């Protein structure tokens, strides 16, 4: 006669998704239930700012935004200046003794740069 396997040891009961008792126990572990459950949304612990303070906060935000805008404009001006200096470097190239095709390309770039920055 073959020994019988208790239901707790059968293969079908050892996996958590087939054993409803083990998954339900995990779901409720550490959970507060009943009257001891804390209130999630009650009175504000921190009072809201008064009207004058709210206006001051708004003024501070606007001042900070203006400061950031000025800083951004200054950075953009520096970048534009760097770009212009890089573009103007082409005017310093000497094309004497170069391959005629390369010299023609550089002269075309020089003409384009002059037209862009000096309105020739």
Secondary structure as the mmCIF struct_conf table of DSSP 4:
data_model
#
loop_
_struct_conf.conf_type_id
_struct_conf.id
_struct_conf.beg_label_comp_id
_struct_conf.beg_label_asym_id
_struct_conf.beg_label_seq_id
_struct_conf.end_label_comp_id
_struct_conf.end_label_asym_id
_struct_conf.end_label_seq_id
HELX_LH_PP_P HELX_LH_PP_P1 UNK A 2 UNK A 6
HELX_RH_3T_P HELX_RH_3T_P1 UNK A 7 UNK A 9
BEND BEND1 UNK A 10 UNK A 10
HELX_RH_3T_P HELX_RH_3T_P2 UNK A 11 UNK A 13
BEND BEND2 UNK A 14 UNK A 15
TURN_TY1_P TURN_TY1_P1 UNK A 16 UNK A 18
HELX_RH_AL_P HELX_RH_AL_P1 UNK A 20 UNK A 28
TURN_TY1_P TURN_TY1_P2 UNK A 29 UNK A 30
HELX_RH_3T_P HELX_RH_3T_P3 UNK A 34 UNK A 36
HELX_LH_PP_P HELX_LH_PP_P2 UNK A 37 UNK A 39
BEND BEND3 UNK A 40 UNK A 41
BEND BEND4 UNK A 43 UNK A 43
BEND BEND5 UNK A 45 UNK A 46
HELX_LH_PP_P HELX_LH_PP_P3 UNK A 47 UNK A 50
HELX_RH_AL_P HELX_RH_AL_P2 UNK A 51 UNK A 88
HELX_RH_3T_P HELX_RH_3T_P4 UNK A 89 UNK A 92
TURN_TY1_P TURN_TY1_P3 UNK A 96 UNK A 97
BEND BEND6 UNK A 98 UNK A 98
HELX_RH_AL_P HELX_RH_AL_P3 UNK A 100 UNK A 118
#
